[in-house]
Amino acid sequence: MTLQPQAAFRALSDPTRRTILTLLDDQPMTIAQVSDRFDMTRAAVKKHLTILKEGDLIRVEPRGRERINSLNPEGMRPVRDWLSHFDRFWDDKLDALKRTIETGEADND
């Protein structure tokens, strides 16, 4: 696993950060706007946003004294690519289940 997917998985591992991503999916927000949605300090929210940025899941655009945070959908690509590796596993298992149901015989794989 390369560093980029590892950073994205780290960012996604926390429920607060996943909630922040959902909020940013609706619209770009400042740190203050994100902070208003949580019962935590602005510093704690900023730390979550930093981890999301390190995972390339959000973009941060300085605008005057504010920083506008927006979702970076392309940042999910390494996660999606890593997970897609396991699609073959599930496809094989579901195919075996289908054969078992249709024939009434289990495979000895």
C-alpha positions as CSV (number, residue, x, y, z in Angstrom):
1,M,0.0,0.0,0.0
2,T,1.4,3.4,-0.9
3,L,1.4,6.4,1.3
4,Q,-1.5,8.1,-0.4
5,P,-4.0,5.3,0.2
6,Q,-2.7,4.9,3.7
7,A,-3.3,8.6,4.5
8,A,-6.8,8.4,3.0
9,F,-7.7,5.3,5.1
10,R,-6.4,7.1,8.2
11,A,-8.6,10.1,7.3
12,L,-11.6,7.9,6.8
13,S,-11.1,5.9,10.0
14,D,-12.7,8.5,12.2
15,P,-16.5,9.0,12.3
16,T,-16.2,12.8,12.8
17,R,-14.0,13.1,9.6
18,R,-16.5,11.0,7.7
19,T,-19.3,13.4,8.9
20,I,-17.2,16.3,7.8
21,L,-16.8,14.8,4.3
22,T,-20.6,14.5,4.1
23,L,-21.0,18.1,5.1
24,L,-18.5,19.2,2.5
25,D,-20.2,17.1,-0.1
26,D,-23.2,19.5,0.2
27,Q,-21.1,22.7,0.0
28,P,-17.6,24.2,0.6
29,M,-17.3,25.5,4.2
30,T,-15.0,27.6,6.3
31,I,-13.4,26.1,9.5
32,A,-15.9,28.2,11.5
33,Q,-18.9,26.8,9.5
34,V,-17.7,23.2,10.1
35,S,-17.0,24.0,13.8
36,D,-20.6,25.2,14.2
37,R,-21.8,21.7,13.4
38,F,-19.9,19.9,16.2
39,D,-19.6,20.1,19.9
40,M,-15.8,20.5,19.9
41,T,-13.3,23.3,19.7
42,R,-12.3,25.0,16.5
43,A,-8.8,23.7,17.1
44,A,-10.1,20.1,17.2
45,V,-12.1,20.6,14.0
46,K,-9.0,22.2,12.3
47,K,-7.0,19.0,13.3
48,H,-9.6,16.8,11.6
49,L,-9.5,19.0,8.5
50,T,-5.8,18.8,8.4
51,I,-5.9,15.0,8.4
52,L,-8.5,15.1,5.7
53,K,-6.3,17.3,3.6
54,E,-3.3,15.0,4.2
55,G,-5.4,12.2,2.9
56,D,-6.2,14.3,-0.2
57,L,-9.9,14.0,0.6
58,I,-10.4,17.8,0.8
59,R,-9.0,20.9,-0.8
60,V,-8.3,24.0,1.2
61,E,-8.4,27.4,-0.6
62,P,-7.2,30.5,1.3
63,R,-9.6,33.3,0.7
64,G,-8.4,36.4,2.6
65,R,-8.2,35.4,6.3
66,E,-10.5,32.4,5.8
67,R,-9.7,28.9,4.5
68,I,-12.5,27.4,2.4
69,N,-12.6,23.6,2.6
70,S,-14.2,21.6,-0.2
71,L,-14.5,17.9,-1.0
72,N,-12.0,16.4,-3.3
73,P,-13.8,13.4,-4.9
74,E,-10.6,12.3,-6.7
75,G,-9.0,11.7,-3.4
76,M,-11.2,8.7,-3.0
77,R,-9.7,7.0,-6.0
78,P,-6.9,5.2,-4.1
79,V,-9.4,3.9,-1.6
80,R,-11.8,2.8,-4.4
81,D,-8.9,1.1,-6.3
82,W,-7.7,-0.7,-3.2
83,L,-11.2,-2.0,-2.4
84,S,-11.9,-3.0,-6.0
85,H,-9.0,-5.5,-5.6
86,F,-11.4,-7.5,-3.4
87,D,-14.3,-7.5,-5.9
88,R,-12.9,-10.7,-7.5
89,F,-13.0,-12.4,-4.1
90,W,-16.7,-11.6,-3.7
91,D,-17.5,-12.4,-7.3
92,D,-16.0,-15.8,-6.9
93,K,-17.8,-16.5,-3.7
94,L,-21.2,-15.3,-5.1
95,D,-20.6,-17.4,-8.3
96,A,-19.9,-20.5,-6.1
97,L,-23.1,-19.8,-4.0
98,K,-25.1,-19.5,-7.2
99,R,-23.8,-22.8,-8.5
100,T,-24.5,-24.4,-5.2
101,I,-28.1,-23.2,-5.2
102,E,-28.7,-24.1,-8.9
103,T,-27.1,-27.6,-8.7
104,G,-27.6,-28.4,-5.0
105,E,-23.9,-29.4,-4.8
106,A,-21.2,-27.5,-3.0
107,D,-17.8,-26.8,-4.6
108,N,-14.7,-28.2,-2.8
109,D,-12.6,-25.1,-3.4
